[in-house]
Amino acid sequence: MNASPFAPLPDAQGYFGRFGGQRIPPALKAVMDEIDAAYEEIRHREDFQRELADLLADYVGRPSPIFHARRLSEQLGGAQIHLKREDLNHTGAHKINHCLGEALLAKFMGKTKVIAETGAGQHGVALATACALVGIPCEIHMGQVDIEKEHPNVTKMKILGATLVPVTRGTATLKDAVDSAFEEYLKDPQRFIYAIGSVVGPHPFPKMVRDFQAIIGREAREQFLERHGRLPDHVTACVGGGSNAIGMFTAFLEDDGVHLVGVEPAGEGLDTPRHSATLTLGRPGEIHGMACYVLEDEAGQPMAVHSIASGLDYPGVGPQHSYLKELGRVDYQSATDDACLEAFLTLSRVEGIIPALESAHAVAWAMRTAPTLAADRHILVNLSGRGDKDADYVAARLGL
């Protein structure tokens, strides 16, 4: 098992191949190393694992079920589509899985404030929820564009007691929210902790968030085997930073017969600058303390990116995804805004499930792929979140 290119990863310096690491000042490296040491201590403690497992079961509602989308499969023809229902978790998305872990870690380390960024607001809501549960103040930085677009989640964060910091700089979206939150964190990294919302940033965050999210794939693999006596042929998830995807993919990396597909936002088209397809069109670079694939402009700066889904409009991507791309283990494809909207409405009207716009990218890939496959083939989609937050935006955009 240790000879595998997939484990153990990352190495002691936080690298997945040539990606990851700690591209940060020495003073901040010491703080990150302290977080890593605390995480390694706490994750091996039985009391921590028991508390986290109890909360995932009784607070989050795990395991999340797998639903066979029979009507959608019949309508499309071809392969059978199944949905891993992370949208049924408490707070409505996969984000609560790692937010509980990060909040418990902050409590263990005696931190006085948890700081984070959010795009679509799902990480913000989940972290505000987890911080309310453990009794630690929470501060969320969110781009003004996303605040206006994802108003229901903004309201929830405020109800949960989080301090919301609007970010108006730059494009006023996710990348700028990350910059703002990181600046606040640097004011007092000894007392504050930055709870990164995806498998991005300096080591140990890509490792930590992956470990907390890996429960998705472990459950899904066991559930699918138990029900069907075999593994799915294709497993797919949307990719922005990449936490829900790496959470699903990790359990299947050693299964050569399972085709893993990460679906990036093609936005208004890959032939335009209005997309966020980092792994498809980006190149190796550095952003937010890590080496990874990055979308850059002509000046070599992170590009102003676009996606209809606020949680996916990020010019970087998790270092492990960058590594898996270069290994060829994961097939990174894309879906446009229009395809995403079609999937959003189709799943809503055919199965009565309103997906998050982020998750609808993976649904869009399944919808275009299923008709090309035989009826005895199986596609498992990680439905990473529900679309309550997007309903008003989609209705206004489509004139519903």
N, C-alpha and C positions, 0 to 999 in steps of 0.2 A: 504493500500500500504506500509506503514512504517513497517508492520509486516513481510514483505518479507525478505528472507535471502539475497536478491540482492541489496536492496536499503534501507537507504542511505549508500553508501560505497564510500571511506573508512571511518573509524571513525576519530575522531579529531587528533589522533596520526598517522594516515596514514595506519592503519591496515585493511586488508581484512581477517577477522578471525585471524589466527595466523601469517599471511604473510604480508610483507610490512614493514612499519615503517621507522625509520631513524637510521640505524646502523652505525653511523658516530660520529666523535669527537664533543664535545660540541661547539667548536668555529664554526664548519661548520653547526651545527644544527641551530644556530642563523641565519645564512645566508639563509638556506633552509626555515626557518619559515618566513623570510622576503619575499622570493619569493612567498610562499604560501599566505601570507597576500596581496601582490600586485595582485596576480592572483585572489583571492576572491573578491578584490575590483573591478578590471577591468572587470571581467566577468559579473558583475551585472550592468555595466554601459551601457546605451542605445547607446551611441556614439560608444563604442568599438564593441558591437554586430552588429551595423549597418555597421561599416567599415569592419568587418570580413565577414559579409554576402555578402556585395557588392563585396569584393575581391573573395570570393568563387564562386560567380556567374559569374562575368565579367572577372576575371583574371584566375581562375582555370578552369572554364567552367562547374560548377555544375548546376543542378544535373547530375551525370553520369548515363547513361542509363543502363537498363537491356536488354540483348540480349538472345533470345531463340536460343540455338545452335541446330537447327533442324537436320542438316545433321549428326552431331556427335551423337545426340540422336538416330537417325534412324540407323546409322551404328552399334552402340552398342546394340540396342534393350533394352527394359525396360523403365526406368524412363526418364523423360524429364530433360535435363540439361540447366540451365540458368546461364548467366554470368553477375555479377555486374561489369561494365566496368570502374574500377578505373584506368586502363591503359590509358584511354583517357584523364585523367587530364593533365593540364599543368605540365610539367616535367616528365610525364609518369608513375606516381605511386600515391599511397595514401599518401605518406609522406608529400606532400605539404599541406595537411589539417592541420596538427599540426605545421608544420614549419612556416606558416603564423601567427598562434597564438603565437608561441614562439617569433618570430621576433617583433611582435607588443608589446608583454609583455616587451621585452628587451628595446624597444624604450620608453615605458611608464616609466620604472624604471631608465632610463638614463644611461644604460650600454654602455661601450665604445668598447666592443668586444664580439662577440658570438663565443663560442668554441663548437665543437661537434666531435663525432666519426662517422665513416660510415663503413659499410661492403661492400655491393654490390655497394655503391655509390649513391643510390637513395635518402637517407636522406641527404647526402652531397650536391647533386645537388639541392634538394628542399630547403635546408637551405641557400645555396649560392644564390639561386634565391630570396628567401624572404628577405635576408639581402640586396641584391642589390636594391630591391624594397623600403625598408624603410631607406636605407642609413647607415647601420652599418657594420663595418669590420667583416669578418667571417674567422675563422680558422678551418680547417677540418683535423682530424687525421685519417689515413687510413693505414691498414696493407700492407706491401710490396707485399705479395702474392695477395691480392685483387687488388692492383694497377695494377699489371701485368694482372690480369684476367679480370678486368672491365675497360679497358683503355678508352672506349668512355665516361664514366662518369667522369673519371679523367680529360679529356680534357675539358668537359663542366664546371667543377668546376673552372678550371683555366680561361676559357673564361669569366665566371661570376665574376671574381675578387677575388675569395677565395684564401687564403693561404693554400696550401696543405702540410701537415707534414707526410712524410712516416715513418712508424713504423716497425722496423726490429727486435725487441726483440721477444722472445718466439716463437710462431708459426707464427708471423707476420700476424695475422688475426684479427677478430672483437674484441675478448676479450682484446687483447693487445692494440688495438686502443682505447678502452674505458679507459684502465689504463693510457695511454699516455695523452689523452685529459683531464682526471680528474686531473692529476698531473699539467698540465699547468693551469687549472682552479684554483687550490689551490694557485697559486702564487699571485693572486689578486682577490679573490671572491667578493670583494666589487664593483669592476669596471667591472669585467667580468661576463658573465652568461654562464653556461653550458647547451646547448639546447639538452637534451637527445633525442635520436632518436627512442625510443620505450617506451612501458609502463613498464619500468624498472627503477632501481635506487632508491634513497631515496625519501620519500614523500616530495614535492607534485607531482613529475613527473609522476608516474603511473596514478594518478588522472587526471592531466592536459592533458597528451597526449590522454588518453581515452576520455575525454570530447571533445577534438577537433576532434578526429576520429569518434565519435559516429554518426556524420552526415551520414556516410556510411549506417549504419543499419536503421536509421530513414527514409532515402530516400528509401532504398530497401524495407522495410516493407510496406510503403505507395504505392510504385510503383507496388509491387506484388499484393497487395490487390485490387488496382484499375484495374489491367489488368485481374486478374484471379478470383477475388471475394473470395479469400481464401489465406492462408499463405502457403509457401513452406513446404514440409514434412521434408526436410533436408537442413541445411545451413552449409556450410563448408568454411574454410579458412586455409591457412598455418600458422604455429606458429614457430617463432624463439624467439625473445623477446615478440612478440605478439600484436603489435599495430593494424595491419589491422584486425586481428581476433577479438580483443575486440571491435574494432570500428563497426564491423558487428554484433557481438553477442549481444551487450548491448540492442538493441531494441527488441530482441526476448527472453530475459531471462525469462520473465513472461509467455511466451507462451508454456505451457507444451507439446503441441502436436508437437512442432518443435524440431527435433533432431539436436543438435549443435555438429559439429565435427571439432576439431582442428587437423591439419595434420602436424606432426613433421618430420624432416629429419632422415630417417633410414640409410642414407648414403650407405655404402657398406654392411650393414647388422647389425641387432641388436645383432647378435651373435659375432660381431667384436667390437673393440674399435673405429672403424671409423664411427661414427654416431653423431647426435646431438639431440637425443630423450630424452630431459631432463625430461619431465613429464612422459614418459613411463618407463624409467629406472633410473631416478635420485631419490634423497631423499631430505627431508627438510634440508636446510642449509642457508648459508649467502654468498652473493656476491654483490659487488658494492653498498653497503649501504642499502641493503634490505634483508629480510628473504623471501626465495622462494625455490622451488625445484632447486637442483643443481646436475650436473654430477661431481663427484669427483673421483680422483685417489686414490691409496692405502694409500697415505700420507695425505689424507683429503684435498687436494688442488683441485681447479677447473681443470677438465680434459681437455686435448688437444682434441678438438672435430673436427668433419669433416662434411661437406655437400658440394655437388656440387654447392649449392646456397650460395653465400657469405653472403647474408643477414640473413641466418638462422644458421650459425655455431657459436652458443653462448652456453656456458655451463650452463647458468641460464635461467630464464623465468620470465615474469611479475608476480607479487604477486597475482593479481586478477585471473590469469589463475590457479595458484597453489590452490587458494581458490575454484575455480569452479571445479577443479579436485576432491578435497576432498568432495565437496558437491555432486558430481556425476551429476552436471547439464550439463557439457560439456564432450563429449566422445573424448578423445585424442588418436588418432591413428597415423600411420606413413606411409611414402612412401620412397622407396629406390631411390638412384641416377638413377638406370636404369629405374625404373618406371617413374621418373620425366622426363628423356630424352624422353621416349616414348610418354608421354603426351605432352611435348613441341612440338615434331614433328607432332603428330597427330592433335592437335588443329591448328597448322600452316597450315597443308596440307588439312584438311577437312573443316575448317571454315575461313581460311585466317587471323587468329589472332595469332601473335607470342607472347606467354606469357613470363613473367620473369620466370627464373628457380625457384624462390621462389614460385610464384603463381602456377607453374606447379605441385607442390606437391599436392595442393588441387584439381587440375584438375585430377591428377592421382587417387585420392581417388574416385572422381565422376565417372571416367571411369571404375573402378573395381566394383563399387557399383551399378551403373545404371542397368546392365544386371540382377541383382538379384531382381529387383523391378518391379512392374506392370507399364504399360505404362501411367497410370493416376497419377503416383507419380511424384513429382517435387523436383529436387535438385538445390539449388541456390549456386553458387560458387562465392566467392569474388575474382575476377581476379585483384589482388592488384597492378600489374605493367606489363609493356610491356617488351618484350625481346630484344629490340635493343642492350642493353648493353651486352647481352649474346650471340648474334648471331655469332660473330667471334670465341668465345671460343667453342661453340657447334659445329660449322663447323669444327674446327681443331680437336676436340675430335672424331668426327664421320667420319672424312675424306671426308666431303662434298665438 
